[in-house]
Amino acid sequence: QSKIAPKSLFQSHANKFKGFLAGQHLEYLTDELNLTFNIAKVLAVKEHILKIEILNEKDERRCILISAGSRKIFPMGWAASNSINLKVPSSLEKYFENTDSIEEDNEGDNLEMKKDEM
């Protein structure tokens, strides 16, 4: 007879992936073969699980759940710093006309857009 595994068997990841906050923007690897990156926005954080909204170049949005330890999410600016093209939605193109539109925050561990409109 099967039984539900007790919660005590699963270690908490709450302290392992600190720093993600709702509203942050990330770069999401949508296609590993072609190295295609899209902008993603963190909608919610629950321990190590992020609910993110992926924005493609046609302004289509898709929500997914992903582990904060995923190798598919990167800080803003990572693709450009590695000479990889970032697919930017047409509604956000004005923020990405040059690299001056992205700046580091005071701690240096998060990158954010200058404009509050995102």
N, C-alpha and C positions, 0 to 999 in steps of 0.2 A: 504494500500500500504506500502510495507517495505522500509526502508531507512537504509543507512549505518550509524552506530553509529559514532559520532564525536570522534576524537582522544582525546579530552579534558576529556572524560569519563574514560580514562585509565591512571592510574598514572604511572609515570616513575620509573623504577627500577634501573636506571643507577647508583645512589649513594648507593643503598642498598647492592649490592654485588660487592664491589671493590676488586681488588687483583688478579683476574684471568687474565692470560696473555697467548697469543699464545705460544706454545712450552712447557708449563708446563705439568708435568705428574701427574696423579691422579690414585686412585684406584676406579674402577667402580663395583658396585654390580650387577652382571649379573643374579644371581639366588637367590632369597630371601629364598626359602624353604631350599636349601642346603648350604646357605651362601657361594656362589661362587663369588670371586672377580677376576677381570681382570685388567690389566694395561690399562689406557686410556691416550691419549695425546690431549691437547687442541689445536685445529687447528685455531680457530677464536673466537673472543668475540664481541658481539654486545649487548650493555646494559647488560641485565641479561641472555641472551641466549648464550650458549656455543655450538660450533660445536666441537665434540670430536670424536676421532678415537679410537675404542676399539680394543685391540690386544688380541687374544686368544692364548692358548698354542700351537696351530698349525701354528702360524704366520699369521692367517687369520685376515683381517682388516675389520671393519664395522664402517661407519660414521653415527652419529646421532646428532640431536639437542636436547639440554636439558637445563632446567632452572638452573641457578647457585645456586638456593636454593633447588635443588633436594636432597632428602635423599638417593640417590643412588651413590653419589660421595663423596669420602673421600681423605684426604691428603695421600701422599706416606708414608708408614710405619704404617698406621692405622691398617690394617689387622694383621700384625705381632705383633703389640703391644697388640692385643686382642686375640692372639693365633688362628687366622683364616688363613687358607691356601690361598695364592695368586697364581692364575694360571699365570705362567710366560711363555711368548713365548720362543721357543727354541733359537731364535736369541738373546735373552736378558738374558739367564740363567747365563752367566758368571758374570753378574753384581749382581746377587742375590745368589751367592754361600754362602755368610754369611752376617750377618747384618751390617758389616763394609762397605758394598758397598753403603749404603745410609747414607747421612749426612745432618744435618740441615744447612740452610744458615744463614747469619749474623743476619737477623731479627728474625729468629726462627719461622716464620709463614709459610714457604714453605719448602718442602723437595725435593731435587733434586738428580739425579744420579751424581756420581763423574765424569764419562766419558762424554765427549762432543759428542760422537758418536751417542747417542740416538737422 
